[in-house]
Amino acid sequence: MNRIRILGLDPGLRKTGWGMITLEGTRLGYLGCGVVQSDGDLELALRLKQLFEAIGRVVEEWEPDEVAVEETFVNKDAQATLKLGHARAMALIVPALAGLPVAEYGANQVKKTVVGVGHAEKAQVQAMVRILLPKSDAKTADAADALAIAIAHAHQRKARSLGASLMRA
């Protein structure tokens, strides 16, 4: 049975959460999680460079097979949404440059997959992450969200392979 290493990324300009899990058959395993940060006192280009390099170190150290990134949600502050989009670009381009497949998931899709409800609260997501990955030790909401994104990708992956199996039958 193949063991797939999945990196989940929860992009943010100040903090980008990351979470590494394994998927072996239907079993999820926890490898690690954390947050990479940029210096808010720097200009945007230098902050993006910091994120680019830090995400690159995570990819290099943890050697994922696949990456899942949360999609940007649009809020009332267009400037904040645009900055989040820049951070998300770093989360997409780093693994792409490493030759890794990258999947994208909306926040509601992640919540629905992990909790069962598309508009679940952050605390509910964190609680389900602890249940699904009992060895996980996410110390921040960003890291827990990144693990949830990786879990959602694992479930979507299983659903796609099951669908493909049914189509061949």
Secondary structure, DSSP 8 states (H G I E B T S, - for coil): --EEEEEEEE--SSEEEEEEEEEETTEEEEEEEEEEE--TTS-HHHHHHHHHHHHHHHHHHH--SEEEEE-----S-HHHHHHHHHHHHHHHHHHHHTT--EEEE-HHHHHHHHTS-TT--HHHHHHHHHHHSTT----SHHHHHHHHHHHHHHHHHHHHHHHHHHHH-
